[in-house]
């Protein structure tokens, strides 16, 4: 299913990026 593949890849990329940030960056 190509329909959900791109959004899923984006979600994984965003998660990976935000996971590497300090907690202060996430919660403002």
PyMOL Python script that loads the backbone (N, CA, C, O; Angstrom):
from pymol import cmd

cmd.read_pdbstr("""\
ATOM      1  N   UNK A   1       0.843  -1.211   0.000  1.00  0.00           N
ATOM      2  CA  UNK A   1       0.000   0.000   0.000  1.00  0.00           C
ATOM      3  C   UNK A   1       0.874   1.257   0.000  1.00  0.00           C
ATOM      4  O   UNK A   1       1.492   1.600   1.008  1.00  0.00           O
ATOM      5  N   UNK A   2       0.913   1.925  -1.138  1.00  0.00           N
ATOM      6  CA  UNK A   2       1.723   3.138  -1.263  1.00  0.00           C
ATOM      7  C   UNK A   2       1.046   4.310  -0.550  1.00  0.00           C
ATOM      8  O   UNK A   2       1.701   5.279  -0.166  1.00  0.00           O
ATOM      9  N   UNK A   3      -0.270   4.208  -0.380  1.00  0.00           N
ATOM     10  CA  UNK A   3      -1.056   5.317   0.175  1.00  0.00           C
ATOM     11  C   UNK A   3      -0.567   5.710   1.566  1.00  0.00           C
ATOM     12  O   UNK A   3      -0.412   6.895   1.860  1.00  0.00           O
ATOM     13  N   UNK A   4      -0.324   4.716   2.421  1.00  0.00           N
ATOM     14  CA  UNK A   4       0.096   5.042   3.786  1.00  0.00           C
ATOM     15  C   UNK A   4       1.603   4.993   3.975  1.00  0.00           C
ATOM     16  O   UNK A   4       2.112   5.349   5.038  1.00  0.00           O
ATOM     17  N   UNK A   5       2.314   4.555   2.948  1.00  0.00           N
ATOM     18  CA  UNK A   5       3.761   4.405   3.085  1.00  0.00           C
ATOM     19  C   UNK A   5       4.461   5.750   3.284  1.00  0.00           C
ATOM     20  O   UNK A   5       5.336   5.875   4.141  1.00  0.00           O
ATOM     21  N   UNK A   6       4.080   6.750   2.497  1.00  0.00           N
ATOM     22  CA  UNK A   6       4.729   8.062   2.624  1.00  0.00           C
ATOM     23  C   UNK A   6       4.446   8.731   3.973  1.00  0.00           C
ATOM     24  O   UNK A   6       5.387   9.177   4.629  1.00  0.00           O
ATOM     25  N   UNK A   7       3.185   8.817   4.410  1.00  0.00           N
ATOM     26  CA  UNK A   7       2.919   9.391   5.733  1.00  0.00           C
ATOM     27  C   UNK A   7       3.643   8.633   6.846  1.00  0.00           C
ATOM     28  O   UNK A   7       4.125   9.242   7.801  1.00  0.00           O
ATOM     29  N   UNK A   8       3.719   7.319   6.727  1.00  0.00           N
ATOM     30  CA  UNK A   8       4.402   6.531   7.752  1.00  0.00           C
ATOM     31  C   UNK A   8       5.886   6.849   7.765  1.00  0.00           C
ATOM     32  O   UNK A   8       6.478   7.001   8.834  1.00  0.00           O
ATOM     33  N   UNK A   9       6.494   6.952   6.590  1.00  0.00           N
ATOM     34  CA  UNK A   9       7.907   7.319   6.507  1.00  0.00           C
ATOM     35  C   UNK A   9       8.140   8.699   7.124  1.00  0.00           C
ATOM     36  O   UNK A   9       9.131   8.916   7.821  1.00  0.00           O
ATOM     37  N   UNK A  10       7.227   9.618   6.862  1.00  0.00           N
ATOM     38  CA  UNK A  10       7.341  10.960   7.413  1.00  0.00           C
ATOM     39  C   UNK A  10       7.239  10.921   8.932  1.00  0.00           C
ATOM     40  O   UNK A  10       8.018  11.572   9.629  1.00  0.00           O
ATOM     41  N   UNK A  11       6.283  10.160   9.440  1.00  0.00           N
ATOM     42  CA  UNK A  11       6.106  10.049  10.883  1.00  0.00           C
ATOM     43  C   UNK A  11       7.356   9.467  11.541  1.00  0.00           C
ATOM     44  O   UNK A  11       7.787   9.934  12.595  1.00  0.00           O
ATOM     45  N   UNK A  12       7.926   8.455  10.915  1.00  0.00           N
ATOM     46  CA  UNK A  12       9.141   7.832  11.451  1.00  0.00           C
ATOM     47  C   UNK A  12      10.305   8.815  11.427  1.00  0.00           C
ATOM     48  O   UNK A  12      11.093   8.873  12.372  1.00  0.00           O
ATOM     49  N   UNK A  13      10.414   9.581  10.356  1.00  0.00           N
ATOM     50  CA  UNK A  13      11.488  10.561  10.245  1.00  0.00           C
ATOM     51  C   UNK A  13      11.347  11.653  11.307  1.00  0.00           C
ATOM     52  O   UNK A  13      12.325  12.041  11.947  1.00  0.00           O
ATOM     53  N   UNK A  14      10.125  12.139  11.484  1.00  0.00           N
ATOM     54  CA  UNK A  14       9.863  13.165  12.498  1.00  0.00           C
ATOM     55  C   UNK A  14      10.144  12.614  13.892  1.00  0.00           C
ATOM     56  O   UNK A  14      10.754  13.289  14.721  1.00  0.00           O
ATOM     57  N   UNK A  15       9.698  11.388  14.146  1.00  0.00           N
ATOM     58  CA  UNK A  15       9.935  10.767  15.453  1.00  0.00           C
ATOM     59  C   UNK A  15      11.429  10.624  15.728  1.00  0.00           C
ATOM     60  O   UNK A  15      11.896  10.916  16.829  1.00  0.00           O
ATOM     61  N   UNK A  16      12.164  10.179  14.732  1.00  0.00           N
ATOM     62  CA  UNK A  16      13.607  10.000  14.887  1.00  0.00           C
ATOM     63  C   UNK A  16      14.292  11.337  15.159  1.00  0.00           C
ATOM     64  O   UNK A  16      15.205  11.419  15.981  1.00  0.00           O
ATOM     65  N   UNK A  17      13.849  12.379  14.467  1.00  0.00           N
ATOM     66  CA  UNK A  17      14.435  13.707  14.646  1.00  0.00           C
ATOM     67  C   UNK A  17      14.130  14.253  16.037  1.00  0.00           C
ATOM     68  O   UNK A  17      15.027  14.738  16.726  1.00  0.00           O
ATOM     69  N   UNK A  18      12.869  14.174  16.451  1.00  0.00           N
ATOM     70  CA  UNK A  18      12.471  14.732  17.741  1.00  0.00           C
ATOM     71  C   UNK A  18      13.032  13.921  18.894  1.00  0.00           C
ATOM     72  O   UNK A  18      13.275  14.469  19.969  1.00  0.00           O
ATOM     73  N   UNK A  19      13.243  12.623  18.694  1.00  0.00           N
ATOM     74  CA  UNK A  19      13.772  11.776  19.758  1.00  0.00           C
ATOM     75  C   UNK A  19      15.184  12.192  20.143  1.00  0.00           C
ATOM     76  O   UNK A  19      15.607  11.988  21.281  1.00  0.00           O
ATOM     77  N   UNK A  20      15.912  12.774  19.196  1.00  0.00           N
ATOM     78  CA  UNK A  20      17.295  13.158  19.453  1.00  0.00           C
ATOM     79  C   UNK A  20      17.402  14.544  20.093  1.00  0.00           C
ATOM     80  O   UNK A  20      18.483  14.956  20.513  1.00  0.00           O
ATOM     81  N   UNK A  21      16.275  15.262  20.165  1.00  0.00           N
ATOM     82  CA  UNK A  21      16.279  16.594  20.761  1.00  0.00           C
ATOM     83  C   UNK A  21      16.253  16.512  22.284  1.00  0.00           C
ATOM     84  O   UNK A  21      15.775  15.528  22.848  1.00  0.00           O
ATOM     85  N   UNK A  22      16.768  17.548  22.951  1.00  0.00           N
ATOM     86  CA  UNK A  22      16.642  17.637  24.408  1.00  0.00           C
ATOM     87  C   UNK A  22      15.181  17.804  24.807  1.00  0.00           C
ATOM     88  O   UNK A  22      14.371  18.295  24.020  1.00  0.00           O
ATOM     89  N   UNK A  23      14.851  17.402  26.010  1.00  0.00           N
ATOM     90  CA  UNK A  23      13.480  17.522  26.504  1.00  0.00           C
ATOM     91  C   UNK A  23      13.003  18.980  26.491  1.00  0.00           C
ATOM     92  O   UNK A  23      11.828  19.244  26.236  1.00  0.00           O
ATOM     93  N   UNK A  24      13.902  19.915  26.760  1.00  0.00           N
ATOM     94  CA  UNK A  24      13.525  21.328  26.793  1.00  0.00           C
ATOM     95  C   UNK A  24      13.008  21.803  25.440  1.00  0.00           C
ATOM     96  O   UNK A  24      12.088  22.618  25.378  1.00  0.00           O
ATOM     97  N   UNK A  25      13.594  21.298  24.359  1.00  0.00           N
ATOM     98  CA  UNK A  25      13.159  21.675  23.021  1.00  0.00           C
ATOM     99  C   UNK A  25      11.756  21.164  22.742  1.00  0.00           C
ATOM    100  O   UNK A  25      10.969  21.840  22.079  1.00  0.00           O
ATOM    101  N   UNK A  26      11.437  19.979  23.241  1.00  0.00           N
ATOM    102  CA  UNK A  26      10.136  19.379  22.961  1.00  0.00           C
ATOM    103  C   UNK A  26       9.010  20.109  23.688  1.00  0.00           C
ATOM    104  O   UNK A  26       7.930  20.305  23.131  1.00  0.00           O
ATOM    105  N   UNK A  27       9.266  20.513  24.938  1.00  0.00           N
ATOM    106  CA  UNK A  27       8.171  21.033  25.758  1.00  0.00           C
ATOM    107  C   UNK A  27       8.213  22.545  25.938  1.00  0.00           C
ATOM    108  O   UNK A  27       7.434  23.106  26.709  1.00  0.00           O
ATOM    109  N   UNK A  28       9.117  23.197  25.230  1.00  0.00           N
ATOM    110  CA  UNK A  28       9.066  24.623  25.111  1.00  0.00           C
ATOM    111  C   UNK A  28       9.731  25.457  26.145  1.00  0.00           C
ATOM    112  O   UNK A  28       9.699  26.685  26.063  1.00  0.00           O
TER     113      UNK A  28
END
""", "prot")
cmd.dss("prot")
cmd.show_as("cartoon", "prot")
cmd.util.cbc("prot")
cmd.orient("prot")
